[in-house]
Amino acid sequence: MRVMLGDDAHSIFAGRGILRLEQALPPTLVREAQRVVRSALERQGFLSDGVWCFDRMTLPPYPSIGKIGFKKNEAFDALSTSDLIEAVGFLAGDRDLVTMGHQQLLLTFPNADRWSVPSSIWHVDAPRLPSAACPGVQTFIFLEASEHEGGGTLVVAGSHRLLNDGRFIRSKDIKRQLKRFPCFQQLMSANLADRERLLGSIGHVGEVEIEVVEMTGRPGDVWLMDMRVLHNLAPNARSTPRVMLTQRFATKSAFDRIVEGFRPEEPQPAAT
């Protein structure tokens, strides 16, 4: 199955920082990766004859996501097909990419009685660059169906278009600077009630529309995200797990600056 993107997809991605590709990967590859995960979950008692068994176990509450050990796996890495990587390069505006690690499993067990939009743990995966260019793209591949309130990653569409003013801003400083804007103050306020209503459009910053989007989908669906987009782990209020694979692809021109954006500050010399 070939991933074909045109100018319309590029325009959507440039404006929102996210793009969903439905049934974008070969079903045989998706089923093999799904089999690897399900076999491990069966061994641990979370799955029996195709039925999820979380109701018989005590699971840690959100933000704990549940743990199951996976090292580098060929079935996972096979999902980074040449077509998908080509699509990533097209959206990033630079086909010279650096793969940042292997495919990683995102597994969120049921961990909440009630779903809501969280106020904390919002973060970005890349700094702002002086060039204002997209530094890279993160992929999210569904291995199991994930519906609303099922732990799908939450993203703030449009947030990647802010703070691109010719400066280098470290990843850890971006959230603090975004909180200057009223819509982000609201999003990150622990005192705000009825947080479910934040899903969807929550305001504008200048001409940029800000929208909280929940990643949902079916096995084989892929979401692509600009690495500058603010995003978060979401609670899972359903009885089934969120099972995704994720991988980051940095543009070669931005890779060193991305690493620098997460490097601890150097100690400053004492004043004399």
Helices and strands as residue ranges (DSSP letters): H 7-16, E 18-21, H 27-43, E 47-48, E 51-52, G 54-56, H 74-77, H 82-92, E 97-108, E 136-142, E 154-157, G 159-161, H 171-178, H 182-187, G 195-198, E 200-205, E 208-214, E 222-226, E 231-232, E 242-251, H 255-262
